[in-house]
Amino acid sequence: MSKTKQQAVIEATSTKQGLNRFEAQAIGDSCLNSTISHLSKKGYRFRTEWESVPNRFGGTTHCNRYWLIGKPQPKAQEAKA
């Protein structure tokens, strides 16, 4: 079974390096901020830091780098089951 886009993002943001939107394209995510938002609504927590990356025109582009800092906690009722 292959990995889903969300699984790939969770795995990549779990690393020391983290992940930005340009690196996310290599793992199949063309809109990382939307994926991060969706995962956040599911209970995942991310540390976000602005960074400047070189662009193809010789300048810099600003984007966020994300690191996973917390996974969803089971609800009290689910934990007792």
C-alpha positions in Angstrom: 0.0 0.0 0.0 1.4 3.4 -0.9 1.6 6.4 1.4 -1.0 9.1 1.2 -0.1 12.8 0.8 -1.0 13.5 4.4 1.1 10.5 5.6 4.1 11.8 3.6 3.7 15.3 5.0 3.5 14.0 8.6 6.6 11.9 8.1 8.5 14.8 6.5 7.5 17.3 9.2 8.6 14.9 11.8 12.3 15.2 10.8 14.8 17.7 12.2 14.8 19.5 8.9 11.0 20.0 8.7 9.4 20.9 5.4 8.6 24.0 3.3 6.2 24.3 0.4 8.9 23.9 -2.3 10.3 20.8 -0.8 6.7 19.4 -0.4 6.3 19.4 -4.2 8.9 16.5 -4.3 6.6 14.4 -2.1 3.4 15.2 -4.1 2.0 18.1 -2.2 1.3 21.2 -4.3 -0.4 23.2 -1.6 1.3 22.5 1.7 -0.4 25.2 3.7 -3.8 23.6 2.9 -2.5 20.2 4.0 -1.1 21.6 7.2 -4.5 23.3 7.9 -6.4 20.1 7.3 -4.0 18.1 9.6 -4.3 20.8 12.3 -8.1 20.4 12.2 -7.5 16.6 12.8 -5.5 17.5 16.0 -1.9 17.6 14.7 0.2 20.5 15.9 3.0 22.2 14.0 5.7 24.7 14.7 5.9 27.2 11.9 8.8 29.5 11.1 9.2 32.0 8.2 12.2 31.6 6.1 13.7 33.1 2.9 14.6 30.7 0.0 16.3 31.5 -3.3 14.0 31.9 -6.2 14.7 31.2 -9.9 15.0 35.0 -10.6 18.0 35.5 -8.3 16.0 36.9 -5.4 14.4 35.4 -2.4 10.9 34.2 -1.6 9.4 34.0 1.8 7.6 30.8 2.9 6.9 28.8 6.1 8.8 25.8 7.3 6.8 23.3 9.3 7.7 20.9 12.0 5.3 18.4 13.6 5.3 19.0 17.4 2.2 17.0 18.4 -0.2 14.3 17.3 -3.9 14.0 18.0 -4.7 12.7 21.5 -7.4 10.1 21.9 -10.6 11.4 23.4 -11.3 10.3 27.0 -14.1 8.1 25.9 -12.0 6.4 23.2 -9.1 5.9 25.7 -11.4 4.0 28.1 -12.8 1.7 25.4 
